[in-house]
Amino acid sequence: MSENLPACPKCSGEYTYAMDGLMVCPECGHEWTPDGGAAEAAERVVKDAVGNVLADGDTVTVVKALKVKGSPSGIKAGTKVRNIRLVDGVDGHDIDCKVDGFGAMQLKSSVVKKI
């Protein structure tokens, strides 16, 4: 480990290395620029299905019916979801929340509308 390289901003891994002008974390695979890593996270804007900007703690409604694995019925359109948290999820799932009757899950911002 080199003493002058920063820790990974995503997982705080200490084994980062430089590659082609980027910093790379071998533990989580995150890549960032050494001078703008914090600025990129601050500039990230998540918008709902109609273009409203979302923030942590917002209340949203689901705009279309969603199928849920392992459940005979899915989440119905119009279901209210309170106290969302924005995350960098996989496959575009950028909202972390709890849905009544289904528990904790991640949703895509393109299937919700801010109230």
C-alpha positions in Angstrom: 0.0 0.0 0.0 1.3 3.4 -0.9 1.0 6.1 1.8 0.1 8.9 -0.7 -3.0 7.2 -2.3 -6.4 8.0 -0.9 -8.8 5.4 0.4 -11.8 4.4 -1.7 -14.7 6.8 -1.3 -17.2 4.1 -1.8 -16.0 1.3 0.5 -13.1 3.0 2.4 -10.8 0.3 1.1 -7.1 1.1 1.6 -5.6 -0.9 -1.3 -6.3 1.7 -4.1 -4.0 2.1 -7.1 -3.7 4.5 -10.0 -4.5 3.3 -13.6 -4.8 5.5 -16.7 -5.5 8.7 -14.8 -8.1 7.0 -12.5 -8.0 5.7 -9.0 -9.2 2.1 -8.7 -10.3 0.1 -5.7 -9.6 -3.6 -6.1 -12.0 -4.5 -3.3 -15.2 -3.1 -4.7 -14.2 -2.2 -8.3 -15.0 1.5 -7.9 -13.2 3.9 -10.2 -12.9 7.7 -9.7 -10.7 10.7 -10.6 -8.4 11.7 -7.8 -9.3 15.4 -8.0 -13.1 15.1 -8.5 -14.2 12.0 -6.6 -16.1 14.0 -4.0 -17.5 16.4 -6.6 -19.0 13.6 -8.7 -20.9 12.2 -5.7 -22.3 15.7 -4.8 -23.3 16.4 -8.4 -25.4 13.2 -8.8 -29.0 14.1 -9.4 -31.8 11.5 -9.3 -35.1 12.4 -11.0 -38.4 10.6 -10.8 -40.6 9.4 -13.8 -41.8 13.0 -14.5 -38.6 14.8 -13.9 -38.9 16.0 -10.3 -35.6 15.9 -8.4 -35.6 13.4 -5.6 -33.8 13.7 -2.2 -33.3 11.5 0.9 -36.5 11.3 3.0 -39.0 12.1 0.2 -42.3 10.4 -0.1 -43.1 8.9 -3.5 -45.8 6.8 -5.2 -45.3 3.9 -7.6 -46.5 4.9 -11.1 -46.9 1.4 -12.5 -47.6 -2.1 -11.2 -44.4 -4.0 -10.3 -43.8 -7.7 -10.1 -42.0 -8.9 -7.0 -40.2 -12.3 -7.0 -41.6 -14.7 -4.5 -44.9 -12.8 -4.1 -48.2 -13.8 -5.7 -49.2 -10.2 -6.0 -46.8 -7.3 -6.9 -46.7 -3.7 -5.9 -49.8 -1.9 -7.2 -49.6 1.4 -9.0 -50.4 4.2 -6.5 -48.6 2.5 -3.6 -47.1 5.2 -1.3 -43.5 4.8 -0.2 -42.3 7.0 2.6 -38.8 8.0 3.6 -36.7 6.9 0.6 -32.9 6.9 0.6 -30.9 7.5 -2.6 -28.1 5.0 -3.2 -25.8 3.9 -6.0 -27.5 0.6 -6.7 -27.0 -2.1 -9.3 -28.9 -2.2 -12.6 -30.3 1.3 -12.1 -32.0 0.6 -8.8 -31.2 3.9 -7.1 -33.8 4.1 -4.3 -33.6 2.1 -1.1 -36.9 2.0 0.8 -39.4 -0.1 2.8 -42.7 -0.9 1.1 -45.6 -1.8 3.4 -46.4 -5.4 3.0 -43.2 -6.2 1.1 -40.3 -5.0 3.3 -37.0 -3.5 2.3 -36.2 -3.3 -1.4 -34.6 -1.2 -4.0 -36.6 0.6 -6.8 -35.7 2.4 -9.9 -36.4 6.2 -9.9 -38.1 5.8 -13.3 -41.1 3.9 -11.7 -41.9 6.4 -8.9 -43.3 9.9 -8.7 -42.6 12.5 -6.0 -45.6 13.6 -3.9 
